[in-house]
């Protein structure tokens, strides 16, 4: 395993903060995290994270260059962030040559063609479900030698659970549609594994190996909370794909903490 002493996380949000906490628990000496919100910096620092306010692309490249001085840099900004590709380009330009870059991408780059897909499935610019994210992947692979791309499934766990987004609906469509979800604990664990794995390179799908239909998850969560679901409506099966984490299972031998999205633990706060 590659020893990691310094980690820089560009975009310390819901996942980035959890990753930073885990790095600290595992003894990483310096964990840096950035946020565009000055109000978040104190909360990050109280958790032991070296917090920096960064607005990318940075007008002061020197500050960003200093932030990126790390063994591993995780680019965790949302593609909805203004000037997303420009920000990523600047990070690629200023990243130390000895640093490993991990781009957090999404399984939405695969088209919804009803097929089973994995990291070896060809994707083209005109045949992707997420053109901006696909451009980001291409940019990173073309400019950074020690680059990893992690395509995350739908992030769940803790206060994020599927039923939360359907409680106030009049009806639920797509009940038979298989999901591509990953629990945050697994997402963090996968990233920590990949950071220090000397043979890890290329692209990895971070998604639970089981793909139950949306209905199975919603019914299980409704039973757990004692909630009556809205009625099911057509179309019962929507555009989809099944994303297989082939490289995690075969190259890394990763064992999922929560392989079945039906059984993902979550927290429901009625407030």
Backbone bond lengths (Angstrom), bond angles and torsions (degrees), N, CA, C in turn:
res aa  C-N    CA-C-N  psi(-1)  N-CA   C-N-CA  omega(-1)  CA-C   N-CA-C  phi
1 X - - - 1.460 - - 1.528 110.37 -
2 X 1.326 116.73 144.10 1.455 121.60 178.92 1.532 109.51 -79.56
3 X 1.337 118.32 126.36 1.468 119.11 178.52 1.525 110.95 -68.31
4 X 1.322 116.12 133.30 1.455 122.01 -179.34 1.523 108.30 -118.28
5 X 1.329 116.72 122.03 1.466 120.62 178.49 1.524 112.49 -115.91
6 X 1.342 117.19 -21.32 1.463 121.03 -178.66 1.525 109.73 -136.58
7 X 1.319 115.97 129.71 1.465 122.25 178.34 1.518 108.60 -128.60
8 X 1.329 116.16 135.87 1.463 121.54 175.77 1.530 108.47 -120.82
9 X 1.325 116.34 126.21 1.465 121.66 -178.30 1.524 108.58 -115.08
10 X 1.317 115.89 111.53 1.462 121.52 179.02 1.524 107.94 -85.25
11 X 1.316 116.35 103.89 1.463 121.17 -177.18 1.519 110.30 100.87
12 X 1.325 116.82 79.94 1.464 121.43 -176.10 1.525 108.79 -92.62
13 X 1.321 116.40 73.27 1.454 122.07 178.81 1.515 111.17 -96.45
14 X 1.329 116.34 -144.16 1.464 122.21 -174.78 1.525 111.32 -60.14
15 X 1.304 117.37 -46.33 1.469 120.99 178.91 1.517 111.23 -82.63
16 X 1.330 117.53 -43.26 1.454 120.80 -177.01 1.516 112.92 -59.99
17 X 1.336 116.76 -38.89 1.462 119.87 178.84 1.523 111.20 -67.71
18 X 1.329 116.64 -41.11 1.471 119.79 177.53 1.527 110.68 -63.22
19 X 1.318 117.17 -38.61 1.464 121.19 176.96 1.524 110.25 -64.59
20 X 1.319 117.25 -43.82 1.467 120.65 179.11 1.526 110.99 -60.60
21 X 1.322 117.09 -42.35 1.469 120.93 179.51 1.525 110.96 -61.87
22 X 1.334 116.27 -41.52 1.459 119.47 -179.40 1.530 110.96 -67.83
23 X 1.324 117.36 -39.02 1.462 120.30 177.16 1.526 110.54 -59.83
24 X 1.332 116.39 -42.56 1.458 120.10 178.81 1.527 110.96 -64.48
25 X 1.340 116.74 -41.55 1.468 120.12 178.77 1.520 111.44 -61.72
26 X 1.326 116.30 -30.86 1.465 119.90 -177.99 1.524 112.76 -89.22
27 X 1.325 116.48 7.38 1.446 119.78 171.95 1.509 116.86 93.17
28 X 1.341 118.16 10.82 1.460 119.75 175.42 1.528 107.88 -64.94
29 X 1.322 116.43 125.69 1.462 120.76 -171.07 1.524 112.75 -66.83
30 X 1.317 117.36 -43.27 1.460 121.30 -177.07 1.522 109.83 -128.28
31 X 1.324 116.06 120.23 1.466 121.20 177.03 1.519 107.42 -122.66
32 X 1.329 115.21 113.52 1.460 121.37 -179.69 1.518 109.78 -102.86
33 X 1.329 115.34 142.53 1.457 120.15 178.27 1.507 110.37 -139.03
34 X 1.326 116.60 141.31 1.461 119.79 179.92 1.520 110.56 -111.61
35 X 1.326 114.80 153.18 1.460 122.11 174.54 1.517 108.11 -146.55
36 X 1.313 116.51 148.67 1.465 120.75 174.08 1.519 111.00 -84.96
37 X 1.326 116.94 -7.94 1.459 121.78 -176.92 1.531 109.94 -105.61
38 X 1.315 115.84 112.98 1.464 119.52 -178.42 1.523 111.46 -61.14
39 X 1.330 117.25 -29.40 1.453 120.66 -179.46 1.513 114.15 -67.09
40 X 1.335 117.89 -16.14 1.471 121.05 -179.33 1.526 112.03 -88.52
41 X 1.317 117.02 -14.87 1.459 119.43 -171.59 1.526 112.29 -63.39
42 X 1.323 117.72 -42.44 1.458 120.48 -178.97 1.520 111.00 -61.90
43 X 1.348 116.33 -43.72 1.466 119.62 -179.87 1.528 110.91 -61.91
44 X 1.319 117.47 -39.34 1.465 120.55 178.15 1.529 110.55 -65.90
45 X 1.319 116.57 -43.19 1.469 119.87 -178.80 1.517 111.86 -65.61
46 X 1.326 116.43 -33.79 1.466 119.37 178.57 1.523 111.83 -65.92
47 X 1.343 116.77 -18.59 1.463 121.26 177.74 1.528 112.34 -94.89
48 X 1.329 116.52 6.32 1.457 120.33 178.95 1.511 114.17 89.34
49 X 1.332 117.48 6.55 1.460 122.22 -179.45 1.523 108.80 -89.05
50 X 1.323 116.85 133.86 1.465 121.65 175.68 1.525 107.54 -77.96
51 X 1.321 116.45 99.30 1.461 121.79 -169.22 1.525 111.89 -93.09
52 X 1.333 115.64 138.76 1.460 122.76 179.32 1.524 109.20 -132.30
53 X 1.312 116.49 137.03 1.463 120.52 172.95 1.525 108.16 -87.59
54 X 1.321 116.31 114.87 1.461 121.14 -178.60 1.518 109.95 -129.92
55 X 1.310 115.56 131.84 1.463 122.19 173.11 1.525 106.45 -114.96
56 X 1.315 115.97 114.04 1.465 120.34 -175.29 1.526 110.93 -107.27
57 X 1.360 116.72 146.59 1.466 125.63 -2.84 1.522 111.87 -66.27
58 X 1.321 116.25 140.91 1.458 122.19 -172.14 1.521 111.39 -78.73
59 X 1.333 115.30 136.50 1.461 120.10 174.84 1.522 110.53 -74.42
60 X 1.337 115.68 -23.73 1.461 121.42 177.67 1.527 108.52 -111.71
61 X 1.325 117.77 86.84 1.474 120.08 -176.93 1.524 113.31 -58.57
62 X 1.339 116.97 -26.13 1.459 119.29 -178.76 1.511 112.43 -61.78
63 X 1.343 116.77 -40.25 1.460 120.29 179.58 1.518 110.92 -66.06
64 X 1.324 116.22 -40.50 1.461 119.76 178.45 1.520 110.67 -67.90
65 X 1.313 117.44 -41.06 1.473 120.30 179.17 1.537 110.42 -59.41
66 X 1.318 116.51 -41.61 1.463 119.90 178.80 1.531 110.78 -66.25
67 X 1.323 116.73 -39.20 1.471 120.73 178.90 1.525 110.90 -62.07
68 X 1.324 116.27 -37.54 1.464 120.99 -175.65 1.526 113.80 -78.59
69 X 1.321 117.68 -2.40 1.464 120.34 176.86 1.527 108.49 -69.73
70 X 1.318 116.03 95.81 1.465 121.31 -175.85 1.518 109.10 -161.96
71 X 1.332 115.91 163.99 1.467 120.05 175.24 1.519 110.90 -71.40
72 X 1.352 115.28 -37.34 1.462 121.86 -178.52 1.521 108.79 -134.64
73 X 1.317 115.56 134.34 1.460 120.79 172.28 1.529 107.90 -116.89
74 X 1.321 116.99 127.23 1.469 122.52 177.49 1.521 107.92 -107.43
75 X 1.335 116.08 118.17 1.470 120.91 179.32 1.520 107.52 -93.12
76 X 1.346 114.68 104.27 1.462 121.12 -170.62 1.524 112.60 -115.98
77 X 1.332 117.72 19.12 1.464 119.43 177.50 1.525 110.39 -70.98
78 X 1.322 115.50 146.13 1.461 120.55 175.04 1.522 109.58 -73.40
79 X 1.343 118.08 142.20 1.468 120.01 174.83 1.525 112.82 -60.10
80 X 1.336 117.09 -16.05 1.477 120.12 176.62 1.529 111.88 -78.02
81 X 1.337 116.92 -7.37 1.455 120.79 177.66 1.531 109.83 -64.54
82 X 1.338 118.21 133.84 1.475 119.32 177.93 1.529 111.58 -55.60
83 X 1.332 116.05 137.86 1.470 122.72 177.72 1.529 111.70 60.30
84 X 1.320 115.59 38.92 1.463 121.57 -174.81 1.533 112.18 -56.15
85 X 1.322 118.06 -51.10 1.465 120.24 -177.39 1.526 111.62 -67.63
86 X 1.315 117.22 -36.09 1.468 119.93 176.90 1.524 110.47 -63.59
87 X 1.343 115.96 -39.50 1.466 119.89 178.23 1.524 110.97 -63.86
88 X 1.328 116.12 -44.18 1.462 120.45 179.09 1.520 111.24 -63.96
89 X 1.328 116.87 -40.74 1.462 120.89 178.30 1.524 110.89 -60.02
90 X 1.337 116.37 -42.76 1.459 119.79 -179.32 1.531 111.09 -64.99
91 X 1.328 116.92 -39.47 1.461 120.15 176.82 1.525 110.16 -62.53
92 X 1.314 117.86 -43.71 1.473 121.31 178.16 1.524 110.67 -60.82
93 X 1.330 116.79 -40.12 1.466 121.01 -178.31 1.526 112.02 -67.10
94 X 1.334 117.11 -37.30 1.465 121.22 -172.62 1.524 113.89 -98.15
95 X 1.319 117.35 -8.31 1.462 120.81 -178.09 1.527 110.95 -64.05
96 X 1.332 118.30 131.95 1.471 119.79 176.50 1.534 110.93 -58.44
97 X 1.301 115.96 145.16 1.470 121.01 -176.81 1.528 112.00 -63.02
98 X 1.321 116.87 -23.38 1.467 120.14 -177.77 1.523 112.65 -90.04
99 X 1.330 117.77 -2.21 1.465 121.17 -176.04 1.522 111.64 -91.39
100 X 1.311 115.06 147.42 1.469 121.26 173.53 1.524 108.82 -94.42
101 X 1.326 116.21 133.77 1.456 121.31 179.15 1.522 109.35 -108.16
102 X 1.335 116.13 130.30 1.461 121.88 175.02 1.527 107.92 -116.50
103 X 1.317 116.25 115.97 1.456 121.70 176.40 1.518 109.35 -94.36
104 X 1.331 116.74 124.36 1.454 120.23 174.75 1.521 108.50 -85.18
105 X 1.318 114.56 111.30 1.459 121.91 179.98 1.528 107.82 -109.34
106 X 1.327 117.26 -159.44 1.465 120.33 -176.07 1.523 110.25 -146.30
107 X 1.333 115.15 151.31 1.468 119.67 177.98 1.518 112.00 -67.87
108 X 1.327 117.61 -7.42 1.473 120.41 177.08 1.523 112.22 -68.01
109 X 1.339 118.46 -8.58 1.465 118.92 175.35 1.530 110.89 -67.12
110 X 1.339 117.71 -24.12 1.459 120.49 176.87 1.530 109.38 -77.25
111 X 1.316 117.89 137.64 1.469 119.33 178.14 1.525 111.07 -70.43
112 X 1.324 116.06 150.64 1.466 121.48 177.33 1.524 109.40 -82.86
113 X 1.342 114.86 79.12 1.468 119.36 -177.00 1.528 112.87 -109.90
114 X 1.339 116.76 11.49 1.457 120.26 178.05 1.514 114.75 77.64
115 X 1.339 117.20 4.42 1.463 120.70 -174.63 1.527 111.21 -98.44
116 X 1.335 114.86 167.15 1.457 121.92 169.99 1.518 107.48 -88.46
117 X 1.320 117.68 128.21 1.460 121.29 -175.05 1.522 109.80 -127.40
118 X 1.335 115.46 153.73 1.465 121.08 173.97 1.522 108.51 -141.76
119 X 1.321 116.79 -171.56 1.460 120.39 -173.77 1.523 113.25 -65.25
120 X 1.326 118.18 -17.81 1.461 120.95 179.12 1.521 112.86 -92.90
121 X 1.324 117.69 -1.07 1.459 120.91 177.79 1.527 109.24 -71.03
122 X 1.344 118.67 124.25 1.473 120.28 -178.67 1.527 111.26 -63.53
123 X 1.329 115.10 139.10 1.462 122.28 173.92 1.524 107.22 -127.27
124 X 1.307 116.20 137.22 1.455 121.21 179.25 1.521 109.75 -122.76
125 X 1.329 115.80 158.59 1.467 120.77 -176.52 1.521 111.98 -57.11
126 X 1.322 116.68 -32.64 1.471 120.26 -179.07 1.517 111.94 -94.41
127 X 1.331 116.48 4.35 1.465 120.33 -175.50 1.522 108.88 -137.71
128 X 1.333 115.89 57.77 1.459 121.58 179.36 1.517 109.07 -138.06
129 X 1.319 114.97 150.22 1.455 119.13 178.96 1.515 113.58 -83.38
130 X 1.345 117.22 -8.25 1.456 121.30 -176.39 1.530 108.70 -148.42
131 X 1.343 117.79 82.63 1.470 120.74 -174.66 1.526 114.42 -57.65
132 X 1.336 118.17 -39.71 1.461 119.91 -178.12 1.523 111.03 -65.73
133 X 1.337 116.68 -43.33 1.463 119.99 179.33 1.527 110.84 -66.27
134 X 1.319 116.28 -36.16 1.467 120.70 177.51 1.526 110.48 -64.37
135 X 1.341 117.45 -40.77 1.462 120.95 176.15 1.520 110.66 -61.32
136 X 1.320 116.72 -40.00 1.466 120.88 179.22 1.525 110.73 -62.31
137 X 1.316 116.93 -43.56 1.471 120.68 178.34 1.526 111.30 -60.50
138 X 1.321 115.69 -45.96 1.466 120.21 -179.07 1.528 110.36 -62.89
139 X 1.311 116.53 -40.47 1.460 120.86 179.90 1.524 110.70 -60.51
140 X 1.315 116.13 -48.49 1.470 120.66 -177.72 1.518 111.55 -63.54
141 X 1.322 117.02 -46.65 1.469 119.98 -177.86 1.527 111.83 -65.78
142 X 1.315 117.49 -28.64 1.467 119.94 -177.64 1.526 112.60 -83.16
143 X 1.342 118.09 -19.20 1.458 119.62 -171.25 1.523 114.86 -118.73
144 X 1.315 117.82 -16.09 1.471 119.86 -177.84 1.527 108.83 -123.86
145 X 1.323 116.31 119.94 1.462 120.00 -177.88 1.528 111.32 -65.73
146 X 1.335 116.66 -50.54 1.465 120.70 -177.37 1.526 109.68 -90.63
147 X 1.331 115.39 64.24 1.471 120.06 -176.36 1.517 110.91 -113.75
148 X 1.323 114.44 142.67 1.458 122.41 172.48 1.523 108.12 -124.54
149 X 1.322 116.03 140.75 1.460 121.48 172.93 1.515 107.54 -115.83
150 X 1.325 116.59 126.23 1.462 121.68 179.47 1.525 107.84 -115.03
151 X 1.331 115.96 112.87 1.461 121.77 179.32 1.521 108.93 -90.03
152 X 1.324 114.37 104.90 1.452 120.86 -176.93 1.524 111.34 -82.89
153 X 1.333 115.83 139.29 1.454 120.34 169.46 1.515 109.43 -76.67
154 X 1.322 116.82 -173.71 1.458 120.76 177.65 1.511 110.50 -62.01
155 X 1.321 116.80 118.32 1.470 121.37 -174.61 1.521 110.90 -76.48
156 X 1.318 116.11 125.68 1.458 122.51 -178.97 1.531 110.09 -132.34
157 X 1.324 114.76 170.47 1.458 121.43 178.66 1.508 112.07 117.30
158 X 1.324 115.77 156.92 1.457 122.31 179.20 1.528 109.28 59.58
159 X 1.324 118.62 -119.97 1.463 119.15 -177.60 1.523 113.06 -86.37
160 X 1.324 118.04 4.71 1.463 121.32 177.51 1.530 109.04 -110.85
161 X 1.303 115.70 113.28 1.460 120.86 177.49 1.523 107.82 -145.69
162 X 1.332 116.16 153.28 1.470 121.06 -168.30 1.524 112.54 -59.45
163 X 1.324 117.37 -42.38 1.461 120.31 -175.96 1.527 112.01 -61.91
164 X 1.310 117.14 -29.40 1.466 121.81 -179.82 1.523 111.74 -53.67
165 X 1.340 116.25 -32.20 1.455 120.69 -175.14 1.530 112.92 -91.78
166 X 1.332 117.02 3.72 1.472 120.16 -178.52 1.518 112.95 -126.83
167 X 1.333 117.88 1.87 1.467 120.37 -173.46 1.524 112.93 -62.84
168 X 1.308 117.66 -33.74 1.465 120.60 -174.74 1.527 112.93 -105.82
169 X 1.325 116.23 18.12 1.457 120.29 179.18 1.530 110.67 -82.05
170 X 1.329 116.32 149.72 1.465 120.91 173.94 1.520 111.15 -75.51
171 X 1.338 116.13 -30.45 1.468 121.95 178.51 1.520 108.11 -157.02
172 X 1.336 115.86 160.78 1.463 121.06 -179.28 1.523 108.87 -119.14
173 X 1.324 116.28 124.30 1.455 121.15 176.43 1.530 109.43 -100.85
174 X 1.327 115.51 166.37 1.463 120.27 174.76 1.502 115.36 71.44
175 X 1.324 117.99 28.69 1.457 120.53 -176.65 1.515 114.59 -60.80
176 X 1.339 117.57 -27.54 1.473 121.13 -177.91 1.532 112.35 -94.68
177 X 1.324 117.28 7.03 1.462 121.05 -177.25 1.526 110.60 -80.08
178 X 1.335 118.32 124.63 1.470 119.89 178.28 1.525 110.85 -69.39
179 X 1.333 116.14 148.34 1.468 120.89 -177.40 1.522 110.98 -104.62
180 X 1.328 114.61 159.11 1.466 122.90 172.13 1.529 106.95 -124.09
181 X 1.313 115.47 84.54 1.458 121.01 -175.66 1.523 110.93 -112.79
182 X 1.318 115.55 160.22 1.461 121.37 172.75 1.525 107.33 -145.15
183 X 1.323 116.07 136.81 1.463 120.31 177.36 1.520 108.79 -76.35
184 X 1.330 116.19 145.31 1.464 119.60 -178.19 1.515 112.09 -58.46
185 X 1.321 118.79 -35.66 1.464 120.39 178.81 1.526 110.72 -60.59
186 X 1.328 116.95 -39.99 1.464 119.91 177.11 1.521 111.11 -69.91
187 X 1.333 117.81 -41.14 1.462 120.29 178.68 1.525 110.82 -57.63
188 X 1.323 116.71 -44.51 1.461 121.10 178.83 1.527 110.57 -65.78
189 X 1.308 116.93 -45.95 1.460 120.83 -179.22 1.526 111.62 -61.72
190 X 1.333 116.40 -41.16 1.472 121.04 178.16 1.521 110.52 -61.72
191 X 1.325 116.82 -46.01 1.463 120.10 -178.95 1.524 111.26 -63.27
192 X 1.331 117.44 -40.76 1.459 120.42 178.44 1.527 110.32 -63.30
193 X 1.337 116.67 -41.22 1.471 120.47 176.91 1.531 110.90 -60.15
194 X 1.325 116.35 -47.47 1.460 120.51 -175.03 1.521 112.18 -68.94
195 X 1.323 117.25 -31.41 1.466 120.45 179.62 1.520 112.30 -55.43
196 X 1.302 116.30 -42.27 1.461 120.34 -172.06 1.527 114.12 -108.21
197 X 1.346 117.00 3.59 1.466 119.58 -179.71 1.533 109.70 -81.23
198 X 1.325 118.65 116.18 1.472 120.21 -174.76 1.524 113.44 -66.68
199 X 1.328 117.99 -24.90 1.462 120.46 -177.04 1.525 112.62 -94.95
200 X 1.326 117.23 -2.24 1.465 119.44 -177.50 1.522 110.15 -76.04
201 X 1.324 115.55 125.23 1.459 120.64 176.65 1.527 108.26 -156.08
202 X 1.320 116.02 159.98 1.460 119.59 177.28 1.522 112.59 86.90
203 X 1.330 115.26 -135.37 1.460 122.38 -172.64 1.521 110.73 -122.80
204 X 1.343 115.86 140.11 1.458 121.50 178.84 1.529 109.27 -131.65
205 X 1.335 115.45 135.68 1.465 120.80 171.85 1.528 108.85 -86.93
206 X 1.324 116.69 121.85 1.468 121.70 176.27 1.513 107.65 -105.15
207 X 1.312 115.67 87.83 1.465 122.34 -177.14 1.520 107.76 -149.58
208 X 1.321 116.68 142.37 1.463 120.51 -179.59 1.531 110.30 -58.32
209 X 1.331 118.03 143.37 1.462 120.49 -175.46 1.521 114.31 -71.36
210 X 1.326 118.67 -16.58 1.463 121.18 178.33 1.528 110.05 -101.24
211 X 1.338 115.64 145.78 1.467 121.56 -173.40 1.530 110.39 -129.64
212 X 1.324 117.16 67.90 1.470 119.08 179.71 1.525 110.60 -66.97
213 X 1.333 117.00 158.06 1.460 119.44 176.20 1.529 110.94 -70.22
214 X 1.310 114.82 153.53 1.464 121.37 -179.89 1.531 111.07 -52.32
215 X 1.333 116.44 -38.31 1.461 120.08 -176.12 1.528 111.75 -62.60
216 X 1.337 116.79 -41.03 1.465 120.29 -178.75 1.529 110.87 -61.70
217 X 1.330 116.62 -40.04 1.466 120.31 179.91 1.518 110.49 -68.37
218 X 1.330 116.47 -47.47 1.462 120.14 -176.92 1.527 111.55 -63.80
219 X 1.321 117.02 -40.25 1.465 119.30 179.35 1.520 111.34 -66.59
220 X 1.340 117.46 -39.31 1.467 120.61 178.77 1.530 110.56 -65.11
221 X 1.307 117.47 -42.30 1.463 120.35 -179.37 1.531 111.08 -70.82
222 X 1.336 116.85 -35.54 1.464 119.95 177.57 1.525 110.77 -64.85
223 X 1.331 117.05 -39.81 1.464 120.30 176.95 1.519 110.53 -62.97
224 X 1.320 115.71 -41.87 1.460 119.94 -177.91 1.528 111.47 -63.51
225 X 1.330 116.38 -35.75 1.463 120.58 -177.50 1.526 113.27 -96.32
226 X 1.329 117.33 -4.98 1.452 120.50 -178.04 1.513 112.67 67.18
227 X 1.325 116.34 37.98 1.471 122.78 -177.09 1.523 109.76 -110.98
228 X 1.324 116.67 140.79 1.465 121.73 174.34 1.519 109.34 -88.24
229 X 1.317 116.06 127.02 1.454 120.22 -178.21 1.523 111.57 -75.42
230 X 1.326 117.48 152.03 1.459 120.22 168.90 1.532 109.19 -61.92
231 X 1.324 118.83 163.09 1.471 120.33 -179.82 1.525 112.13 -67.35
232 X 1.341 114.62 153.69 1.463 120.70 176.01 1.522 109.32 -82.75
233 X 1.334 115.90 145.05 1.462 120.41 -177.44 1.523 109.72 -139.89
234 X 1.324 115.62 158.69 1.463 121.28 175.80 1.539 109.66 -75.30
235 X 1.325 118.04 153.31 1.464 126.68 -1.82 1.530 111.07 -75.07
236 X 1.319 115.41 137.76 1.460 119.82 -176.66 1.524 112.63 -81.51
237 X 1.334 116.56 -19.72 1.468 120.39 175.91 1.523 108.32 -130.90
238 X 1.314 115.79 120.40 1.452 121.57 -176.56 1.521 111.04 -103.81
239 X 1.334 116.24 173.04 1.458 121.11 178.07 1.527 109.71 -56.44
240 X 1.328 116.50 136.27 1.457 119.67 -173.93 1.518 110.67 -161.60
241 X 1.316 115.19 178.20 1.457 124.56 167.75 1.515 106.94 -152.20
242 X 1.320 117.69 162.86 1.463 121.98 173.77 1.525 107.69 -111.48
243 X 1.323 116.01 115.89 1.458 121.68 -175.60 1.529 109.56 -95.78
244 X 1.319 115.74 121.19 1.463 122.06 -176.76 1.533 109.72 -99.48
245 X 1.328 118.96 130.23 1.472 121.97 177.69 1.532 111.19 -83.71
246 X 1.308 117.16 56.96 1.460 121.76 -170.27 1.525 113.02 -59.19
247 X 1.307 117.53 -45.99 1.470 119.55 -175.44 1.522 112.04 -70.59
248 X 1.322 117.64 -34.49 1.463 119.21 175.70 1.521 111.10 -61.65
249 X 1.327 115.67 -42.29 1.460 120.51 -176.81 1.520 111.88 -74.98
250 X 1.329 117.44 -39.30 1.462 120.62 -173.12 1.523 113.15 -90.82
251 X 1.336 118.39 -41.66 1.466 121.07 -176.40 1.527 112.50 -86.72
252 X 1.331 116.34 -41.13 1.458 121.09 -175.06 1.525 111.46 -96.44
253 X 1.329 116.62 -25.35 1.459 120.54 -175.24 1.514 111.97 68.17
254 X 1.338 115.75 32.87 1.455 120.03 -176.65 1.528 111.05 -69.03
255 X 1.322 116.21 136.62 1.462 122.51 176.58 1.525 108.56 -108.69
256 X 1.308 116.09 117.08 1.450 121.12 -176.12 1.530 111.29 -68.02
257 X 1.316 115.33 137.66 1.460 121.62 174.16 1.524 109.33 -69.72
258 X 1.333 115.68 -42.03 1.467 122.99 -179.13 1.531 108.83 -130.10
259 X 1.335 118.07 86.55 1.465 120.56 -177.58 1.522 114.35 -76.34
260 X 1.348 117.81 -18.69 1.464 121.44 -174.49 1.524 110.04 -115.65
261 X 1.348 118.01 111.74 1.473 120.58 179.91 1.525 114.40 -58.43
262 X 1.326 117.78 -22.57 1.472 119.36 177.08 1.526 110.26 -63.33
263 X 1.324 116.61 -29.33 1.457 121.65 -174.14 1.528 113.44 -103.88
264 X 1.330 117.48 10.91 1.467 119.36 178.58 1.531 109.75 -60.20
265 X 1.316 118.72 127.04 1.466 119.69 174.01 1.529 109.79 -72.83
266 X 1.326 115.67 150.92 1.457 120.01 179.71 1.517 108.70 -153.02
267 X 1.313 115.36 169.54 1.467 122.22 179.96 1.525 108.12 -123.08
268 X 1.330 116.87 127.54 1.456 120.97 178.99 1.522 109.56 -109.41
269 X 1.311 115.87 115.80 1.458 121.85 177.58 1.527 107.49 -107.33
270 X 1.323 117.53 110.22 1.466 121.35 -176.42 1.518 112.61 -64.75
271 X 1.314 117.06 -15.46 1.454 119.57 177.21 1.512 110.50 -66.88
